[in-house]
Amino acid sequence: MRSQESEELKLLFIEEELSQHGEWLADVLTEAIEKRKLRQTDSLLHSIDYDSFHEGKNPGVKFSFLSYGRAVDISAYKRNRHKVNTMEVVWGQKQNTMKKKNWYARNMYSGYYKLVSRIMYGLSDHEIERLKGILANRKATS
């Protein structure tokens, strides 16, 4: 019975961490899109969503957005290659044309490593007691 309670406790902890990670990632990507001004129709911004799921006993988080948003990210450096920079032609001054629009990969993968470390090392004694209370409340209501 003790090992079943331990497994339920670990599963609840992982579920909570995945849900928090999905919310965090949605917020970070939304901020990145707004900061880099990748808003033309706002459909990419409004399409960012996450959902928790279970595949058998394994919990997971599914993240989605319109696919053309990544195409904007990929082709961001190709847009400005053939434009004429009048400041350089007339005055000889170079303008910084490389704009960082890397909104997806940097945030997605840095967040992934933070999630892994929180799941591996975040189960403290205080957290265990809190989760035991949640499991006790669930059993009492069912």
Backbone hydrogen bonds, N-H to C=O, Kabsch-Sander energy under -0.5 kcal/mol:
donor,donor_aa,acceptor,acceptor_aa,energy
5,E,1,M,-2.0
6,S,2,R,-1.9
7,E,3,S,-2.3
8,E,4,Q,-2.3
9,L,5,E,-2.2
10,K,6,S,-2.4
11,L,7,E,-2.5
12,L,8,E,-2.5
13,F,9,L,-2.1
14,I,10,K,-2.4
15,E,11,L,-2.5
16,E,12,L,-2.3
17,E,13,F,-2.3
18,L,14,I,-2.5
19,S,15,E,-2.1
20,Q,16,E,-2.5
21,H,17,E,-2.3
22,G,18,L,-2.3
23,E,19,S,-2.0
24,W,20,Q,-2.5
25,L,21,H,-2.9
26,A,22,G,-2.1
27,D,23,E,-2.0
28,V,24,W,-2.6
29,L,25,L,-2.6
30,T,26,A,-2.0
31,E,27,D,-2.4
32,A,28,V,-2.4
33,I,29,L,-2.3
34,E,30,T,-2.2
35,K,31,E,-2.9
36,R,32,A,-2.1
37,K,34,E,-0.8
38,L,33,I,-2.2
40,Q,38,L,-0.8
46,H,42,D,-2.1
47,S,43,S,-0.9
47,S,44,L,-0.5
48,I,44,L,-0.6
48,I,45,L,-0.7
49,D,64,S,-2.5
51,D,62,K,-2.3
53,F,60,G,-2.3
55,E,58,N,-3.1
56,G,54,H,-0.6
57,K,55,E,-0.5
58,N,55,E,-1.6
60,G,53,F,-2.3
62,K,51,D,-3.4
64,S,49,D,-3.1
69,G,66,L,-1.4
70,R,67,S,-1.1
71,A,67,S,-1.0
72,V,68,Y,-1.7
73,D,69,G,-1.3
74,I,70,R,-2.7
75,S,71,A,-2.6
76,A,73,D,-0.6
78,K,75,S,-0.7
79,R,75,S,-1.1
81,R,78,K,-0.9
82,H,79,R,-0.5
83,K,80,N,-0.6
86,T,84,V,-1.0
89,V,85,N,-1.9
90,V,86,T,-2.9
91,W,87,M,-1.6
92,G,87,M,-0.7
92,G,88,E,-0.7
93,Q,87,M,-1.5
97,T,95,Q,-1.0
99,K,97,T,-1.0
101,K,99,K,-0.7
103,W,101,K,-2.1
108,M,104,Y,-2.9
109,Y,105,A,-2.4
110,S,106,R,-1.7
111,G,107,N,-1.8
112,Y,108,M,-1.5
113,Y,109,Y,-1.6
114,K,110,S,-1.4
115,L,111,G,-2.3
116,V,112,Y,-2.3
117,S,113,Y,-2.0
118,R,114,K,-2.2
119,I,115,L,-2.4
120,M,116,V,-2.4
121,Y,117,S,-2.5
122,G,118,R,-1.7
124,S,122,G,-1.5
128,I,124,S,-2.2
129,E,125,D,-2.0
130,R,126,H,-2.0
131,L,127,E,-2.4
132,K,128,I,-2.2
133,G,129,E,-1.8
134,I,130,R,-1.7
135,L,131,L,-2.5
136,A,132,K,-2.4
137,N,133,G,-2.2
138,R,134,I,-2.1
139,K,135,L,-2.2
140,A,136,A,-2.0
141,T,137,N,-1.9
142,S,138,R,-1.3
